[in-house]
Amino acid sequence: DAWTLGGARLAQGLGGSLAWAGALTWLIAGTPRARRGEMLGTAIGSAIFGALLGPAIGALAHNIGTRPVFIGLALLAAGLAAWALRIPPADAEPLRPGAIARAVREPRVLGALWLMTIPALVFGIVGVLVPLELDRAGWTAAAIAAAWISSAAIEMFIAPLIGRVSDRRGRLLPLRAGLGGAVVVLVAFALADRPAAVVPILVLCGITFGAFWAPAMALLADAAERMGLAQGLAFGLMNVAWGAGNALGPPLGGVLADAAGDALPYALAALVCAGTFLFAIRVGTRDVGVPETP
């Protein structure tokens, strides 16, 4: 029934939040500082692979039934949990009193969180408006899904490369490039009026906004280390930032599009990215570079 389904989805969301914060903290603990961006990019690529695999599993559930598929996934999760218990854990980090209050006053932490909120917000807007526009143009659900899969597949492969660039050239270089590209992509979305234009822009959207994740997450890990903030707490704050953007984007995009057309939410998002880009240009690279390996 609906209550059981809702409760299961709530539990899955809680588990996903714990998995993100715990796994990324574990990854940071086992990765040299000079390779943080690359490894976080690899983690993002793995997450995108899972997202691409999800629709295929959904199709399998449609064909053979939801019960055997979900039971199989539950057994897989239980097996992974048992495997994780056998792996030596990372050393626990002390949680200092007032850590969250200090973190939300730290400009580097706030900047990294903002740079993770932006792509979540924009993907939420695009995820509502683009499928509706393609549907109005007569595209089938399968064709719309193929467009999204193409965009995500490219993002999956470039995420580790972008992370590696952030390790070698500093966190701001790929972030500035992503912000500049984001402005162009959002303006193009606002001007596009046919699927032949929308779909290539959607692919570019995955590339430009996908460039945010690895360097922004590495920037957050660097800032947390500098100020003595436990990495688990830092990535818990990351969950909040991503969740806020992902929750706000779809309703905001839908309301603004209903009021004044699709161009308005795209234009406002472009202004947000342009302002952030100008700020990122003014910030020096010295304070947000890659920490030296001890």
Secondary structure, 3 states (H helix, E strand, C coil): CHHHHHHHHHHHHHHHHHHHHHHHHHHHHCCCHHHHHHHHHHHHHHHHHHHHHHHHHHHHHHHHCHHHHHHHHHHHHHHHHHHHHHCCCCCCCCCCCCHHHHHCCCHHHHHHHHHHHHHHHHHHHHHHHHHHHHHHCCCCHHHHHHHHHHHHHHHHHHHHHHHHHHHHHCCHHHHHHHHHHHHHHHHHHHHCCCHHHHHHHHHHHHHHHHHHHHHHHHHHHHHHHHHCCCHHHHHHHHHHHHHHHHHHHHHHHHHHHHHHCCHHHHHHHHHHHHHHHHHHHHCCCHHHCCCCCC
